[in-house]
Protein backbone atom coordinates (compact mmCIF):
# COMPACT_ATOMS: atom_id res chain seq x y z
CA UNK A 1 0.00 0.00 0.00
CA UNK A 2 1.34 3.42 -0.89
CA UNK A 3 2.44 5.99 1.67
CA UNK A 4 0.15 8.61 0.07
CA UNK A 5 -2.88 6.52 1.02
CA UNK A 6 -1.62 5.96 4.56
CA UNK A 7 -0.96 9.69 4.79
CA UNK A 8 -4.53 10.46 3.67
CA UNK A 9 -6.18 7.86 5.87
CA UNK A 10 -4.18 8.35 9.05
CA UNK A 11 -5.31 6.41 12.10
CA UNK A 12 -6.72 9.60 13.67
CA UNK A 13 -8.97 10.08 10.65
CA UNK A 14 -10.09 6.46 10.66
CA UNK A 15 -10.81 6.73 14.38
CA UNK A 16 -12.85 9.94 14.07
CA UNK A 17 -14.76 8.43 11.14
CA UNK A 18 -15.69 5.38 13.20
CA UNK A 19 -16.48 7.33 16.35
CA UNK A 20 -17.19 10.93 15.42
CA UNK A 21 -17.05 13.32 18.40
CA UNK A 22 -19.84 15.82 19.08
CA UNK A 23 -21.96 13.84 16.62
CA UNK A 24 -25.27 15.18 17.89
CA UNK A 25 -27.33 18.31 18.06
CA UNK A 26 -26.28 20.14 21.26
CA UNK A 27 -29.03 20.75 23.82
CA UNK A 28 -28.69 24.48 23.38
CA UNK A 29 -27.99 25.87 19.92
CA UNK A 30 -28.80 29.19 18.32
CA UNK A 31 -27.30 28.80 14.85
CA UNK A 32 -27.06 26.02 12.29
CA UNK A 33 -26.37 25.45 8.62
CA UNK A 34 -26.34 22.54 6.22
CA UNK A 35 -23.43 21.54 4.02
CA UNK A 36 -24.00 19.57 0.81
CA UNK A 37 -21.54 18.09 -1.64
CA UNK A 38 -23.74 17.27 -4.65
CA UNK A 39 -20.93 15.36 -6.33
CA UNK A 40 -20.84 12.55 -3.79
CA UNK A 41 -23.99 13.13 -1.78
CA UNK A 42 -22.26 14.13 1.46
CA UNK A 43 -24.73 16.00 3.62
CA UNK A 44 -24.19 17.35 7.11
CA UNK A 45 -25.59 19.94 9.45
CA UNK A 46 -23.44 21.93 11.85
CA UNK A 47 -25.06 23.32 15.02
CA UNK A 48 -23.53 26.13 17.05
CA UNK A 49 -24.29 27.77 20.35
CA UNK A 50 -22.70 31.21 20.09
CA UNK A 51 -22.75 33.57 23.05
CA UNK A 52 -20.76 36.75 23.60
CA UNK A 53 -18.74 36.10 20.47
CA UNK A 54 -17.67 32.67 21.68
CA UNK A 55 -18.57 29.24 20.30
CA UNK A 56 -19.87 27.74 23.55
CA UNK A 57 -21.00 24.48 22.02
CA UNK A 58 -20.92 22.76 18.64
CA UNK A 59 -22.22 19.51 17.16
CA UNK A 60 -23.01 17.98 13.80
CA UNK A 61 -25.22 15.37 12.16
CA UNK A 62 -25.49 13.81 8.71
CA UNK A 63 -23.67 11.35 6.49
CA UNK A 64 -20.48 11.57 4.55
CA UNK A 65 -17.22 9.92 3.61
CA UNK A 66 -14.42 9.30 6.11
CA UNK A 67 -12.64 12.53 5.23
CA UNK A 68 -15.71 14.74 5.63
CA UNK A 69 -16.90 12.97 8.79
CA UNK A 70 -13.49 13.02 10.49
CA UNK A 71 -12.99 16.61 9.43
CA UNK A 72 -16.32 17.62 10.96
CA UNK A 73 -15.51 15.71 14.14
CA UNK A 74 -12.04 17.21 14.58
CA UNK A 75 -13.37 20.65 13.67
CA UNK A 76 -15.92 20.54 16.49
CA UNK A 77 -13.15 19.69 18.95
CA UNK A 78 -10.89 22.46 17.76
CA UNK A 79 -13.43 25.30 17.70
CA UNK A 80 -15.35 24.65 20.91
CA UNK A 81 -14.80 27.44 23.40
CA UNK A 82 -13.02 29.72 20.94
CA UNK A 83 -13.74 33.28 19.84
CA UNK A 84 -15.45 33.79 16.47
CA UNK A 85 -12.41 35.65 15.13
CA UNK A 86 -10.11 32.77 16.12
CA UNK A 87 -12.43 30.23 14.53
CA UNK A 88 -12.48 32.17 11.27
CA UNK A 89 -8.72 32.40 11.32
CA UNK A 90 -8.45 28.66 11.93
CA UNK A 91 -10.68 27.97 8.92
CA UNK A 92 -8.34 30.08 6.77
CA UNK A 93 -5.31 28.20 8.04
CA UNK A 94 -7.02 24.85 7.52
CA UNK A 95 -8.07 25.72 3.98
CA UNK A 96 -4.57 26.88 3.21
CA UNK A 97 -3.13 23.59 4.47
CA UNK A 98 -5.40 21.29 2.44
CA UNK A 99 -5.07 23.24 -0.79
CA UNK A 100 -1.49 24.47 -0.78
CA UNK A 101 1.55 23.12 -2.55
CA UNK A 102 3.18 20.53 -0.26
CA UNK A 103 6.50 22.36 -0.45
CA UNK A 104 5.14 25.56 1.00
CA UNK A 105 4.87 23.84 4.37
CA UNK A 106 2.14 25.87 5.99
CA UNK A 107 1.56 23.46 8.83
CA UNK A 108 2.01 25.17 12.11
CA UNK A 109 1.28 24.53 15.73
CA UNK A 110 -1.91 26.52 15.51
CA UNK A 111 -3.64 23.73 13.59
CA UNK A 112 -2.67 21.10 16.13
CA UNK A 113 -4.52 17.84 15.53
CA UNK A 114 -6.03 19.26 12.34
CA UNK A 115 -2.70 18.77 10.62
CA UNK A 116 -3.66 15.10 10.10
CA UNK A 117 -5.50 16.46 7.04
CA UNK A 118 -2.33 17.69 5.37
CA UNK A 119 -2.34 14.52 3.23
CA UNK A 120 -5.51 15.75 1.51
CA UNK A 121 -3.55 18.15 -0.67
CA UNK A 122 -2.16 15.15 -2.56
CA UNK A 123 -5.77 14.28 -3.45
CA UNK A 124 -7.31 17.44 -4.96
CA UNK A 125 -10.63 15.63 -5.49
CA UNK A 126 -10.96 15.31 -1.71
CA UNK A 127 -10.43 18.93 -0.71
CA UNK A 128 -14.17 19.53 -0.87
CA UNK A 129 -14.73 16.63 1.53
CA UNK A 130 -12.25 18.03 4.04
CA UNK A 131 -13.69 21.55 3.95
CA UNK A 132 -17.42 20.75 3.80
CA UNK A 133 -18.03 20.95 7.57
CA UNK A 134 -15.96 24.13 7.78
CA UNK A 135 -18.03 25.79 5.06
CA UNK A 136 -21.24 24.81 6.85
CA UNK A 137 -19.84 26.03 10.17
CA UNK A 138 -18.90 29.34 8.56
CA UNK A 139 -22.45 29.68 7.15
CA UNK A 140 -23.86 28.97 10.62
CA UNK A 141 -21.48 31.41 12.25
CA UNK A 142 -22.76 34.21 10.08
CA UNK A 143 -26.26 32.79 10.33
CA UNK A 144 -27.12 33.57 6.72
CA UNK A 145 -29.80 30.89 6.78
CA UNK A 146 -28.24 29.38 3.69
CA UNK A 147 -26.84 26.04 2.68
CA UNK A 148 -23.12 25.64 2.11
CA UNK A 149 -22.44 23.74 -1.03
CA UNK A 150 -19.14 22.67 -2.49
CA UNK A 151 -20.32 23.16 -6.06
CA UNK B 1 -21.17 0.70 -43.48
CA UNK B 2 -19.96 4.27 -43.60
CA UNK B 3 -16.91 5.35 -45.56
CA UNK B 4 -14.96 6.05 -42.42
CA UNK B 5 -15.87 2.70 -40.92
CA UNK B 6 -14.72 0.78 -44.01
CA UNK B 7 -11.23 2.20 -43.87
CA UNK B 8 -10.58 1.11 -40.34
CA UNK B 9 -10.57 -2.59 -39.62
CA UNK B 10 -10.21 -3.13 -35.93
CA UNK B 11 -8.11 -5.72 -34.16
CA UNK B 12 -11.26 -7.10 -32.59
CA UNK B 13 -12.98 -7.34 -35.96
CA UNK B 14 -10.08 -9.10 -37.65
CA UNK B 15 -10.26 -11.64 -34.90
CA UNK B 16 -13.97 -12.36 -34.91
CA UNK B 17 -14.17 -12.38 -38.71
CA UNK B 18 -11.72 -15.27 -38.71
CA UNK B 19 -14.14 -17.16 -36.53
CA UNK B 20 -11.84 -17.13 -33.53
CA UNK B 21 -13.11 -16.57 -30.04
CA UNK B 22 -13.48 -12.99 -28.94
CA UNK B 23 -10.48 -11.97 -26.88
CA UNK B 24 -10.99 -8.77 -24.90
CA UNK B 25 -7.23 -8.42 -24.48
CA UNK B 26 -6.97 -8.08 -28.26
CA UNK B 27 -9.95 -5.72 -28.43
CA UNK B 28 -8.18 -3.48 -25.93
CA UNK B 29 -5.55 -2.83 -28.61
CA UNK B 30 -8.19 -0.80 -30.47
CA UNK B 31 -8.38 1.72 -27.61
CA UNK B 32 -5.40 4.10 -27.37
CA UNK B 33 -6.27 5.19 -23.83
CA UNK B 34 -5.89 1.60 -22.61
CA UNK B 35 -2.35 1.26 -24.01
CA UNK B 36 0.57 1.49 -21.59
CA UNK B 37 -1.34 3.72 -19.22
CA UNK B 38 -2.08 1.14 -16.54
CA UNK B 39 -5.67 2.37 -16.59
CA UNK B 40 -8.27 -0.10 -15.44
CA UNK B 41 -11.45 1.46 -16.70
CA UNK B 42 -14.62 0.26 -15.00
CA UNK B 43 -16.85 3.25 -15.69
CA UNK B 44 -18.20 2.61 -19.16
CA UNK B 45 -21.79 3.06 -18.00
CA UNK B 46 -20.93 6.74 -17.49
CA UNK B 47 -19.14 6.99 -20.82
CA UNK B 48 -17.24 4.47 -22.90
CA UNK B 49 -13.69 4.86 -24.18
CA UNK B 50 -13.09 5.44 -27.89
CA UNK B 51 -11.46 3.03 -30.35
CA UNK B 52 -8.88 4.37 -32.83
CA UNK B 53 -11.31 3.95 -35.74
CA UNK B 54 -13.69 6.46 -34.15
CA UNK B 55 -10.91 8.94 -33.51
CA UNK B 56 -9.67 8.49 -37.09
CA UNK B 57 -13.16 8.89 -38.55
CA UNK B 58 -13.55 12.26 -36.84
CA UNK B 59 -10.10 13.41 -37.96
CA UNK B 60 -10.78 12.22 -41.52
CA UNK B 61 -14.11 14.02 -41.62
CA UNK B 62 -12.45 17.32 -40.78
CA UNK B 63 -9.35 16.78 -42.89
CA UNK B 64 -11.01 15.41 -46.04
CA UNK B 65 -14.79 15.49 -46.12
CA UNK B 66 -15.94 18.52 -44.20
CA UNK B 67 -18.45 21.16 -45.27
CA UNK B 68 -21.85 22.10 -43.95
CA UNK B 69 -24.57 19.65 -44.93
CA UNK B 70 -27.93 19.96 -46.69
CA UNK B 71 -26.83 23.31 -48.15
CA UNK B 72 -24.08 23.50 -50.70
CA UNK B 73 -24.44 22.73 -54.39
CA UNK B 74 -20.73 22.00 -54.48
CA UNK B 75 -19.35 18.50 -54.47
CA UNK B 76 -17.71 18.67 -51.03
CA UNK B 77 -20.97 19.66 -49.34
CA UNK B 78 -22.82 16.93 -51.22
CA UNK B 79 -20.24 14.40 -50.03
CA UNK B 80 -20.48 15.63 -46.44
CA UNK B 81 -24.27 15.36 -46.65
CA UNK B 82 -24.07 11.85 -48.05
CA UNK B 83 -21.68 10.74 -45.29
CA UNK B 84 -23.97 12.25 -42.65
CA UNK B 85 -27.07 10.61 -44.09
CA UNK B 86 -25.20 7.30 -44.39
CA UNK B 87 -24.82 7.34 -40.60
CA UNK B 88 -28.58 7.80 -40.30
CA UNK B 89 -29.01 4.60 -42.32
CA UNK B 90 -26.34 2.83 -40.24
CA UNK B 91 -28.23 3.86 -37.09
CA UNK B 92 -31.52 2.68 -38.58
CA UNK B 93 -30.03 -0.76 -39.21
CA UNK B 94 -28.29 -0.83 -35.84
CA UNK B 95 -31.54 -0.52 -33.90
CA UNK B 96 -33.77 -2.23 -36.44
CA UNK B 97 -35.90 0.80 -37.38
CA UNK B 98 -38.12 0.51 -40.46
CA UNK B 99 -37.02 3.75 -42.10
CA UNK B 100 -34.02 6.09 -41.92
CA UNK B 101 -36.31 9.10 -41.45
CA UNK B 102 -37.31 7.68 -38.08
CA UNK B 103 -33.81 8.53 -36.82
CA UNK B 104 -33.40 12.05 -35.38
CA UNK B 105 -29.92 13.21 -34.38
CA UNK B 106 -29.80 15.04 -31.05
CA UNK B 107 -27.06 15.77 -28.49
CA UNK B 108 -27.66 12.83 -26.16
CA UNK B 109 -30.33 10.70 -24.49
CA UNK B 110 -31.26 13.58 -22.21
CA UNK B 111 -32.04 15.83 -25.16
CA UNK B 112 -34.00 13.06 -26.88
CA UNK B 113 -36.25 12.66 -23.83
CA UNK B 114 -36.65 16.42 -23.42
CA UNK B 115 -37.54 16.65 -27.11
CA UNK B 116 -40.40 14.16 -26.69
CA UNK B 117 -41.62 15.87 -23.50
CA UNK B 118 -41.58 19.27 -25.23
CA UNK B 119 -43.33 18.11 -28.41
CA UNK B 120 -45.34 14.90 -28.09
CA UNK B 121 -45.78 15.52 -24.35
CA UNK B 122 -47.05 19.08 -24.66
CA UNK B 123 -49.36 18.03 -27.46
CA UNK B 124 -50.85 14.95 -25.81
CA UNK B 125 -50.73 15.39 -22.04
CA UNK B 126 -53.40 17.55 -20.39
CA UNK B 127 -54.67 18.36 -16.89
CA UNK B 128 -55.37 15.20 -14.87
CA UNK B 129 -53.53 12.98 -17.35
CA UNK B 130 -50.78 10.70 -16.12
CA UNK B 131 -47.17 9.92 -17.00
CA UNK B 132 -45.87 6.59 -15.72
CA UNK B 133 -42.19 5.97 -15.05
CA UNK B 134 -40.34 3.52 -12.80
CA UNK B 135 -38.48 3.93 -9.54
CA UNK B 136 -35.18 3.00 -11.19
CA UNK B 137 -35.08 5.80 -13.77
CA UNK B 138 -32.06 8.03 -14.31
CA UNK B 139 -32.76 11.66 -13.45
CA UNK B 140 -32.95 12.37 -17.19
CA UNK B 141 -36.03 10.16 -17.40
CA UNK B 142 -37.63 11.71 -14.30
CA UNK B 143 -37.09 15.46 -14.39
CA UNK B 144 -38.38 16.19 -17.95
CA UNK B 145 -41.63 14.39 -17.05
CA UNK B 146 -41.92 16.24 -13.74
CA UNK B 147 -41.51 19.50 -15.63
CA UNK B 148 -44.14 18.47 -18.17
CA UNK B 149 -46.59 17.37 -15.46
CA UNK B 150 -46.10 20.61 -13.59
CA UNK B 151 -46.71 22.69 -16.71
CA UNK B 152 -49.80 20.70 -17.69
CA UNK B 153 -51.36 19.87 -14.33
CA UNK B 154 -50.72 16.19 -15.00
CA UNK B 155 -49.68 13.51 -12.49
CA UNK B 156 -46.39 11.59 -12.40
CA UNK B 157 -46.80 7.94 -11.34
CA UNK B 158 -43.90 5.73 -10.30
CA UNK B 159 -43.84 1.93 -10.61
CA UNK B 160 -41.75 0.29 -7.88
CA UNK B 161 -39.02 -2.35 -8.10
CA UNK B 162 -38.41 -5.20 -5.69
CA UNK B 163 -35.47 -5.69 -3.34
CA UNK B 164 -33.37 -7.28 -6.04
CA UNK B 165 -33.96 -4.26 -8.26
CA UNK B 166 -36.41 -5.92 -10.67
CA UNK B 167 -39.47 -3.99 -11.80
CA UNK B 168 -42.65 -5.35 -10.20
CA UNK B 169 -44.66 -5.83 -13.36
CA UNK B 170 -48.00 -6.38 -11.55
CA UNK B 171 -47.60 -3.04 -9.77
CA UNK B 172 -46.64 -1.39 -13.04
CA UNK B 173 -49.75 -2.82 -14.67
CA UNK B 174 -51.98 -1.62 -11.81
CA UNK B 175 -50.74 1.93 -12.35
CA UNK B 176 -51.84 1.96 -15.99
CA UNK B 177 -55.21 3.57 -16.63
CA UNK B 178 -57.04 5.40 -19.42
CA UNK B 179 -55.46 8.67 -18.21
CA UNK B 180 -51.93 7.29 -18.77
CA UNK B 181 -50.66 9.11 -21.84
CA UNK B 182 -46.96 8.36 -21.61
CA UNK B 183 -44.93 5.46 -20.22
CA UNK B 184 -41.20 6.19 -19.95
CA UNK B 185 -38.88 3.36 -18.87
CA UNK B 186 -35.17 2.59 -18.95
CA UNK B 187 -34.23 -0.43 -21.07
CA UNK B 188 -31.37 -1.07 -18.64
CA UNK B 189 -30.96 0.67 -15.28
CA UNK B 190 -27.67 2.58 -15.04
CA UNK B 191 -27.50 2.21 -11.25
CA UNK B 192 -28.63 -1.42 -10.90
CA UNK B 193 -28.00 -3.06 -14.25
CA UNK B 194 -31.57 -4.40 -14.33
CA UNK B 195 -32.79 -5.26 -17.83
CA UNK B 196 -36.47 -4.36 -18.06
CA UNK B 197 -38.97 -6.48 -20.05
CA UNK B 198 -39.58 -3.79 -22.66
CA UNK B 199 -41.72 -5.80 -25.09
CA UNK B 200 -44.06 -6.75 -22.23
CA UNK B 201 -44.13 -3.19 -20.86
CA UNK B 202 -44.96 -1.88 -24.33
CA UNK B 203 -47.73 -4.40 -24.81
CA UNK B 204 -49.33 -3.47 -21.49
CA UNK B 205 -48.95 0.28 -22.07
CA UNK B 206 -50.38 0.10 -25.59
CA UNK B 207 -53.38 -1.83 -24.29
CA UNK B 208 -54.14 1.29 -22.24
CA UNK B 209 -53.47 3.66 -25.13
CA UNK B 210 -50.22 5.13 -23.78
CA UNK B 211 -47.17 6.00 -25.87
CA UNK B 212 -43.98 4.23 -24.81
CA UNK B 213 -40.60 5.94 -24.55
CA UNK B 214 -37.53 3.83 -23.85
CA UNK B 215 -34.33 5.28 -22.40
CA UNK B 216 -31.85 3.03 -24.18
CA UNK B 217 -28.66 4.78 -23.07
CA UNK B 218 -27.37 1.75 -21.16
CA UNK B 219 -28.69 -0.88 -23.55
CA UNK B 220 -27.22 -0.17 -26.99
CA UNK B 221 -23.55 -0.78 -26.11
CA UNK B 222 -24.31 -4.23 -24.66
CA UNK B 223 -27.46 -5.65 -26.08
CA UNK B 224 -29.02 -6.12 -29.53
CA UNK B 225 -31.90 -3.68 -29.83
CA UNK B 226 -34.71 -4.07 -32.34
CA UNK B 227 -37.21 -1.26 -31.99
CA UNK B 228 -39.73 -2.97 -34.26
CA UNK B 229 -39.68 -6.13 -32.13
CA UNK B 230 -39.94 -4.05 -28.96
CA UNK B 231 -42.76 -2.07 -30.58
CA UNK B 232 -41.87 1.00 -28.50
CA UNK B 233 -42.96 4.37 -29.88
CA UNK B 234 -39.72 6.20 -29.09
CA UNK B 235 -36.22 5.03 -28.23
CA UNK B 236 -33.47 7.34 -26.98
CA UNK B 237 -29.73 6.68 -26.91
CA UNK B 238 -26.36 8.40 -26.47
CA UNK B 239 -23.47 7.94 -28.88
CA UNK B 240 -20.77 8.40 -26.25
CA UNK B 241 -21.87 5.31 -24.32
CA UNK B 242 -21.52 3.16 -27.43
CA UNK B 243 -17.86 4.12 -28.06
CA UNK B 244 -18.74 7.20 -30.12
CA UNK B 245 -17.91 10.83 -29.38
CA UNK B 246 -19.81 13.02 -26.95
CA UNK B 247 -22.36 15.42 -28.39
CA UNK B 248 -24.31 12.95 -30.52
CA UNK B 249 -27.42 11.10 -29.48
CA UNK B 250 -30.37 9.58 -31.27
CA UNK B 251 -34.09 9.77 -30.94
CA UNK B 252 -35.94 7.02 -32.77
CA UNK B 253 -39.66 7.57 -33.25
CA UNK B 254 -42.28 5.74 -35.26
CA UNK B 255 -42.69 7.74 -38.48
CA UNK B 256 -46.43 8.33 -38.02
CA UNK B 257 -45.87 9.73 -34.52
CA UNK B 258 -42.96 11.95 -35.54
CA UNK B 259 -45.09 13.25 -38.45
CA UNK B 260 -47.83 14.26 -36.02
CA UNK B 261 -45.50 16.19 -33.69
CA UNK B 262 -44.77 19.92 -33.69
CA UNK B 263 -41.15 21.09 -34.05
CA UNK B 264 -38.78 21.15 -31.08
CA UNK B 265 -36.43 24.06 -31.74
CA UNK B 266 -36.92 26.63 -34.49
CA UNK B 267 -34.16 27.66 -36.87
CA UNK B 268 -32.43 26.72 -40.08
CA UNK B 269 -32.75 23.24 -41.59
CA UNK B 270 -36.11 22.54 -39.93
CA UNK B 271 -38.18 24.69 -42.28
CA UNK B 272 -39.79 24.38 -45.68
CA UNK B 273 -40.43 28.09 -46.30
CA UNK B 274 -40.06 31.08 -44.00
CA UNK B 275 -42.17 34.22 -44.39
CA UNK B 276 -42.86 36.76 -41.69
CA UNK B 277 -46.55 35.92 -41.95
CA UNK B 278 -46.13 32.16 -41.74
CA UNK B 279 -43.40 29.51 -41.70
CA UNK B 280 -43.97 25.98 -42.85
CA UNK B 281 -41.91 23.19 -41.41
CA UNK B 282 -39.78 20.52 -43.00
CA UNK B 283 -40.75 16.88 -42.92
CA UNK B 284 -39.18 14.37 -40.58
CA UNK B 285 -36.46 13.99 -39.39
CA UNK B 286 -35.25 17.51 -40.41
CA UNK B 287 -38.16 19.11 -38.54
CA UNK B 288 -36.42 18.15 -35.32
CA UNK B 289 -32.88 19.02 -36.38
CA UNK B 290 -32.70 22.82 -36.30
CA UNK B 291 -29.31 24.38 -36.94
CA UNK B 292 -26.02 22.85 -38.05
CA UNK B 293 -25.65 19.48 -36.35
CA UNK B 294 -22.47 17.91 -34.94
CA UNK B 295 -21.25 16.71 -38.33
CA UNK B 296 -17.87 15.46 -37.14
CA UNK B 297 -19.50 13.80 -34.14
CA UNK B 298 -22.11 12.02 -36.23
CA UNK B 299 -19.30 10.71 -38.47
CA UNK B 300 -17.51 9.34 -35.40
CA UNK B 301 -20.75 7.87 -34.13
CA UNK B 302 -21.20 6.02 -37.43
CA UNK B 303 -17.71 4.56 -37.09
CA UNK B 304 -18.53 3.48 -33.53
CA UNK B 305 -21.66 1.62 -34.65
CA UNK B 306 -19.64 -0.04 -37.43
CA UNK B 307 -17.05 -1.04 -34.85
CA UNK B 308 -19.63 -2.66 -32.58
CA UNK B 309 -21.35 -4.36 -35.50
CA UNK B 310 -17.95 -5.61 -36.72
CA UNK B 311 -17.37 -7.41 -33.42
CA UNK B 312 -21.01 -8.41 -33.06
CA UNK B 313 -23.37 -7.53 -30.23
CA UNK B 314 -24.00 -11.21 -29.55
CA UNK B 315 -20.28 -11.70 -29.01
CA UNK B 316 -20.09 -8.62 -26.78
CA UNK B 317 -23.14 -9.66 -24.78
CA UNK B 318 -21.82 -13.15 -24.17
CA UNK B 319 -18.38 -11.83 -23.13
CA UNK B 320 -19.97 -9.37 -20.71
CA UNK B 321 -22.34 -11.98 -19.29
CA UNK B 322 -19.41 -14.25 -18.53
CA UNK B 323 -17.41 -11.39 -17.00
CA UNK B 324 -20.39 -10.24 -14.92
CA UNK B 325 -20.75 -13.75 -13.44
CA UNK B 326 -17.02 -13.85 -12.68
CA UNK B 327 -17.12 -10.41 -11.04
CA UNK B 328 -20.30 -11.17 -9.07
CA UNK B 329 -18.68 -14.29 -7.58
CA UNK B 330 -15.42 -12.47 -6.86
CA UNK B 331 -17.13 -9.58 -5.07
CA UNK B 332 -19.31 -11.97 -3.06
CA UNK B 333 -16.16 -13.43 -1.52
CA UNK B 334 -15.04 -10.09 -0.08
CA UNK B 335 -16.36 -9.70 3.48
CA UNK B 336 -18.63 -6.70 3.87
CA UNK B 337 -19.45 -6.24 0.19
CA UNK B 338 -23.17 -5.86 -0.47
CA UNK B 339 -24.27 -5.98 -4.10
CA UNK B 340 -27.09 -3.59 -4.88
CA UNK B 341 -29.12 -4.75 -7.85
CA UNK B 342 -29.28 -8.51 -8.25
CA UNK B 343 -32.16 -8.88 -10.70
CA UNK B 344 -32.32 -12.12 -12.66
CA UNK B 345 -31.96 -10.18 -15.91
CA UNK B 346 -28.94 -7.97 -15.48
CA UNK B 347 -26.41 -6.19 -17.63
CA UNK B 348 -22.75 -5.75 -16.73
CA UNK B 349 -23.16 -3.26 -13.90
CA UNK B 350 -21.97 -4.01 -10.36
CA UNK B 351 -23.27 -1.48 -7.86
CA UNK B 352 -22.15 -2.21 -4.32
CA UNK B 353 -21.40 -0.91 -0.87
CA UNK B 354 -18.63 -1.95 1.49
CA UNK B 355 -19.50 -2.16 5.19
CA UNK B 356 -18.21 0.76 7.23
CA UNK B 357 -16.61 2.54 4.29
CA UNK B 358 -18.23 5.40 2.39
CA UNK B 359 -18.26 4.85 -1.40
CA UNK B 360 -16.35 8.08 -1.89
CA UNK B 361 -13.44 6.72 0.14
CA UNK B 362 -13.58 3.46 -1.79
CA UNK B 363 -13.49 5.41 -5.05
CA UNK B 364 -10.49 7.47 -3.96
CA UNK B 365 -8.49 4.43 -2.95
CA UNK B 366 -9.40 2.53 -6.13
CA UNK B 367 -8.38 5.57 -8.16
CA UNK B 368 -5.06 5.57 -6.41
CA UNK B 369 -4.62 1.96 -7.57
CA UNK B 370 -5.37 3.01 -11.15
CA UNK B 371 -8.96 1.78 -11.18
CA UNK B 372 -11.68 4.14 -12.41
CA UNK B 373 -15.12 3.46 -10.95
CA UNK B 374 -18.09 5.72 -10.42
CA UNK B 375 -19.11 6.55 -6.88
CA UNK B 376 -22.16 8.53 -5.89
CA UNK B 377 -25.85 8.37 -6.58
CA UNK B 378 -25.41 7.76 -10.33
CA UNK B 379 -28.08 10.36 -11.14
CA UNK B 380 -30.60 7.95 -9.63
CA UNK B 381 -31.25 9.29 -6.14
CA UNK B 382 -34.61 7.46 -5.76
CA UNK B 383 -32.75 4.15 -6.29
CA UNK B 384 -30.31 5.04 -3.50
CA UNK B 385 -33.25 5.93 -1.25
CA UNK B 386 -34.92 2.58 -1.93
CA UNK B 387 -31.85 0.73 -0.70
CA UNK B 388 -31.22 3.19 2.16
CA UNK B 389 -27.72 4.14 1.03
CA UNK B 390 -26.45 7.64 0.23
CA UNK B 391 -24.35 6.36 -2.62
CA UNK B 392 -22.79 3.22 -4.07
CA UNK B 393 -19.58 2.22 -5.80
CA UNK B 394 -20.35 1.19 -9.37
CA UNK B 395 -18.10 -0.90 -11.56
CA UNK B 396 -19.50 -1.14 -15.08
CA UNK B 397 -18.06 -3.36 -17.77
CA UNK B 398 -17.60 -3.10 -21.51
CA UNK B 399 -16.16 -5.21 -24.30
CA UNK B 400 -12.57 -4.19 -23.43
CA UNK B 401 -12.70 -5.36 -19.80
CA UNK B 402 -10.99 -8.57 -18.73
CA UNK B 403 -10.84 -10.92 -15.77
CA UNK B 404 -7.54 -9.24 -14.87
CA UNK B 405 -9.46 -5.96 -14.42
CA UNK B 406 -11.81 -7.70 -11.97
CA UNK B 407 -8.87 -9.28 -10.13
CA UNK B 408 -7.30 -5.83 -9.74
CA UNK B 409 -10.60 -4.47 -8.40
CA UNK B 410 -10.78 -7.27 -5.83
CA UNK B 411 -7.17 -6.66 -4.72
CA UNK B 412 -7.83 -2.94 -4.34
CA UNK B 413 -10.99 -3.61 -2.30
CA UNK B 414 -8.87 -5.67 0.08
CA UNK B 415 -6.56 -2.65 0.40
CA UNK B 416 -9.59 -0.54 1.31
CA UNK B 417 -10.60 -3.00 4.01
CA UNK B 418 -7.06 -3.06 5.37
CA UNK B 419 -6.94 0.75 5.59
CA UNK B 420 -10.28 0.96 7.34
CA UNK B 421 -9.73 -1.85 9.83
Interface residues (C-beta under 8 A of the other chain):
Chain A: X1 X2 X4 X5 X6 X8 X9 X14 X18 X39 X40 X41 X42 X43 X63 X64 X65 X66 X67 X69 X123 X125 X126 X129
Chain B: X356 X357 X358 X359 X360 X361 X364 X365 X367 X368 X375 X376 X377 X384 X390 X391 X415 X418 X419 X420
